[in-house]
Amino acid sequence: MYIKKIGYMSIAKLAAALCLALLVGCASIPTMVPDMAMQPSHPVQLDGAHGPLTAQQSKAILAKLKKNGDETNIFDKHLALEAEIVGSPLVVGNKVELLIDGPTTYDAMFAAIQSAKNNINMETYIIENDEIGQRFAALLISKQRSGVQVNLIYDSVGSSSTPKEFFKPMKESGINILEYNPINPLMARKGWQFNQRDHRKLLIVDGQVAFVGGINISSVYSSGSLGSGSFGKSKSTKDKQPWRDTHLRLAGPVVNEFQKLFIATWSQQKGEPLASKDYFPMPKSKGNDVVRAIGSSPEEAYSQIYATLISAINSAETQVFLTNAYFVPDPQLLAALKEAVQRGVDVRLLLPGKTDSMLVFYASRSYYDELLSAGVKIYERQDALLHAKTALIDGVWSTIGSTNLDWRSFVNNQEINAVMLGQDFGGQMQTMFEKDLESSKLITLEAWRKRSIAARIKERAARLWARWL
């Protein structure tokens, strides 16, 4: 669910949106210097619950991560560069929990919100006026009335089908609500850009627990794709296909970094001053996971998430496993994937076999022949609508977040991801990826070249829109 989820909008609105997007001009993705990853200028710095670690402490932790993983140079070649690109620290002392599909994610979110004692900050592309949306609204209102300050950012386009009446009870309860880049130009703030959207999915409770990933607030997620059950399933959703998505629950010092990203967006969008609350409590170590928070914004010269992903792929030595809902790559990403195969890396793409946007579906498929010919393996998920955005590289570098592998995410959207280092979490990611492959179909070059003329025409037509999808 994305700007493609404007499927909830009328055709007229969609046409207007596309026309307006064209009028604002074509942004481009800057070229990443190929040899940057080979020339880090500073040693890797890690932060802990009490601030920056010493160089000796950082070196010891990184050495342990390398020792526990397969032999790979991804740490030496990539991590220092990533720190310079992103600016946010690698943070130790975190506990990261992998959440698969909507039911598991919502249960964890509801539990965290119920336990809130001071503040709740929530940022989402879509919040719908359906059973799930109303459940979130009721819980947030209840916490606000109990003295917990709730601050909510939602995207104007992503939530365009949600009536303003939905937000009224929340505002009346005292919840601070901010609409990101309102569609209505009369409500525009300085620097308004229709094409710039907030695609992030972020929930932070008491500055101690954060949720990040691909899941919006919508009943389409009410059924799980891996036999994980369902809840809140109404007549409107019970006959629809399940959605497959991935989210994270994080606890520990890295939550501060996600909190900074939320507050930066609130400030940039000229939100009302936030109530004085304890948004940055004294961080405490919660586990052994090493995490970096990465946020990208269209105001920046380049997408930090894109730059660090390209760096990681260029540093890969054994495997690149990408799962993504909307795959419309730019030339640099295509080149990085093909060059990785040439180095002997096992490159696999897990993409949707079902979609909520036929235009994106066919645009994505227009790249299949080129990738398959280069030796990239492509799988399509068959029994669920794939909406996840994850990556696993060399079994030790993982990322989960809101970022799709397309021009819109890299150029026009606010996105947010978490990067996890280490073989333990990488093993969980590998298990999840292999489980998804069991419900997926391998696309072979021979079979692909037998597709119909009609399919080829649709792919070519959709490819023309690649930069604006």
Order of alpha helices (4+ residues) and beta strands (2+ residues): alpha-beta-beta-alpha-alpha-beta-alpha-beta-alpha-beta-alpha-beta-beta-beta-beta-beta-beta-alpha-beta-alpha-beta-beta-alpha-beta-alpha-alpha-beta-beta-beta-beta-beta-beta-alpha-beta-alpha-alpha
